[in-house]
Amino acid sequence: MKKATRTIIEAIKSGDYSIEPEENCGCAFAWKIMDDTIMDDGEGHECWIGATLIIAGEPIAEFIQYDGRRVLVPGISADDIPDDIWDAIKCAIPPEPHNHIANSRESLEEWLADLCAQGYRLYRDPQRGFANEWRIILAAPTVSAEDISDDWDVLSPADWATDYHYSGDAITDVRIFVVVLQG
């Protein structure tokens, strides 16, 4: 057995390792107005999430959701890594791709800023006053002032994008409705 291989196996046995969540988003976003709402018509499905076993600062093995486990160094096999370590690697996978959400939010914010430069306006209607239910409104330049309620909050592109991507928490079921007023 090579010295490097032996060192890795000894580190695994002694617990001298770390497990780090990993993710990447290579999606392209293309927001557009579709009837009375908005949609992303970009190239998606370029994301992955997983976790990596690290020993002495070097990646040794990884588990990528939907792709499975993979050893990253020669001389080590998947069987050299105990099942409980593989289980710990799988448990370290993030529950959702945060980079994807951040990239989607950033692209939406940029798109909204461009629309605002063209005269669009952004609002939030709290509707019935519930903390988990509201409408976010994109008003075209042709929408008259009479069609805008005094109860609606004016939003920045960043705030509108944040409201759009808000998904609540473990106990909050969020109901966000997107409305495009075309006037």
N, C-alpha and C positions, 0 to 999 in steps of 0.2 A: 504494500500500500504506500503511495506517495506521501511525503511529509505534509503537503498542502491538504490532501484528502484527510489524513489522520487529524490534522489540526482542526479542520472543519467539523469532523465527527466528534472530536473531544469537546469542542465549543458547544455543540448541540447537547451533548450529554451533561455538561456542567451548567447549562443554562446561560452561557455567555453569548447571548445573541439578542437582537431586538426584532420586532415585527412592525413594519410601517405600512400604513394604508397608502395606496397609490391610485391615481386616476389621471385621465387625459381626455380632452375634448377637442376634436378636430372638425366639428360640425360648422357648416356655413349657414348663416341665417339670412333670410330674405323676407322681411315683413311686408305685408300689403293689406290694403283695405278690401274686404270681400263682403259685399252687400252691406249689412249693418253691423259688422264686427271686423276684427283684424285676424290675420292668420300668418303663421310662418310658413313660407313656401320654399325654404332653403334645403340644402343637402344635409340631412341628419344621419343618425346611426353611425357616427364616427367616434363614439365615446367608448371608453372602457373604464372599469373600476376593478381594483384588486388589492392585494397586499403582498409585501415582499419580506422574506427572511433575510436579515442583515447580520453578518458576522465580521467583526473587525473592520466595519465601515464598507464592506463589499456585499453586493446583492448575491445571494446564494440560490434562492428558490423563490418562486412566486406562484400565487394562485390568482388567476384572472377570472372574474365572473363570466360564465358561459363558455369559457375556453378551458378551464380546469387548471391543473397544476403542472409546473414545469421547473426543472432544475436548470440553473443558469451557468454552472461551472462544470468543466470536464472532470471526470473521475469520481463524481458523486452521482448516485442514482436516487430516484424518488424513494426507493425502499430504505435508503440510508437515513432518511428523515422520518422520525417516529410519527405515527398517526396523530398523536395528541398535538404535535407541532403543526402538522397540516391543518388540523381542526382549528388551532389558534390563529393560523394565517387566514383561514376562511372567515373566522369571526371578526377579524380586523378590517374586513372589506367595508368601505363606507356604505351606508344604506342607500344613498343616491349620489349621482354624479354632481358634486357641488360646482366643479369647473364648468359643466354644461349650463347649469342654472345661471352662474355668474356671466358666462359668455352670452347667453340668450338675453339676460337683463341688460347687459352693456350694449348689445346690438339694437335692442328695442329702444333704449334710451337715445342712442344716436339717431335712429330713424324718426323718433318722435321730435327730437330737436330740429331735424330737417323739416318736418311737417310744420312745426311751430314757426319756423322762419318763413314758411309759405302762407302763414295766416291761420293755421289750425290752432284750436284752443283745447286745453286739457282740464277736465273736471272730475270731481268725486262727489257722488250723490250718496249720502249715508242711508237712503231709503227709510227703513223703519227704525233706524237708530240702534240696531244691533251691532255689536263689536265685530261680529263675524260675517256680516252681510252688507254689501254695498255695490254700487254700479260705478264703473269708471267710464268716462265719456270722452270721446274724441269728436270735437265739433269742427266741421268744415268751415272755411272762411265765409261760405254763403249762408250759414245759420244766423238768423237774426237774433238780436238781443232779447226779444220777447220769448224766444224758445229756450232761453237759459234761465234756470231757477235761481232766485236769490239764496236758496238754501245750499246750493252746490259750492263746494270748495274748489278754488283754482289750484291746479297742481303744476309742478315743474315736470319736465320729462323724467327726471330721476324718481320723483315721488310716484308718478303714474306707473312707471315700469316696476317699481317696488310693489305697488298695490296689485299689479297684474300677476306678478310671480309669487305673491304671498300664498302659502299653502297651509297655514295654521300650525298647530302642534299636535301632540299625541292625543289630546282630548277635544280639540276644536275643529269642527267641520266648517270650513269656510265656503261661503257662496259669493263669488265675485262674478258680476255680469258686465260684459264689455258691450258698450253701445257706441255706434258711430252715427252721429247726426249729420246728414248730408244737406239739409236745408233745401 
